[in-house]
Amino acid sequence: MNPAFSWSNYLLKRQVFALTGKLRLYNPNDELVLYVEQKMFRLREDIRVFGDDSKTQELLLIQARNIIDFSAAYDVIESANGQKAGTLRRKGLRSMFRDEWEVLDATDQPIGMLFEDSVGQALLRRFLLGSLLPQNYDITIGDERVADLRQKFNLFSYQIILDFSMDTANKLDRRLGIAAGILLAIIEGKQRS
């Protein structure tokens, strides 16, 4: 696996003035380790993850299975060999009030969940405070918490801290955890515009 996926913490920053989703992920040393670009004018979501902003080495493809799908499933595919690392599938109706996603392995078997911190805080964000109340997500494998995806409060840019440090047994494939952060940043961008 590429060393870009070996860190236990990342800072994800969404580019403010861009027509499509453009993100940068930094390691704890503040070095750019991943650059993300969403393809424009696609019927299905098509998100490419590169080793840097020169876009010479594509590492991952995150692609929606269907054009329009309330319970959208996004396959996370390693670009070098075309092998699927897993899938993130949104829980349609359940995500209206509190974001919930299933984490699936490469054979589409459920292995975990990605969910927003609480229904109360999610409702406050959606209907009252908006971006003034930063989002917080947890990823669990079974009933063990393996990641914390926490938005940093910033009025001028969207930033998420991806923290995998509690996953000492490496139960979560980092590619899936990073893809989760990327999807949240891109989907959040669409919901706010």
ABEGO torsion letter per residue (X at the ends): XBAAAABABBBBBBBABBABBBBBBBBAAGBBABBBBBBBGBABBBBBBBABAAGABBABBBBBABABBABBBBBBBBAAAGBBAEBBBBBBAAAAABBBBBBBBAAGBBABBBBBABAAAAAAAAAAAEAABBBBBBBBBEABBABBBBBBBBAABBBBBBBAAABAAGABBAAAAAAAAAAAAAAAAAAAX
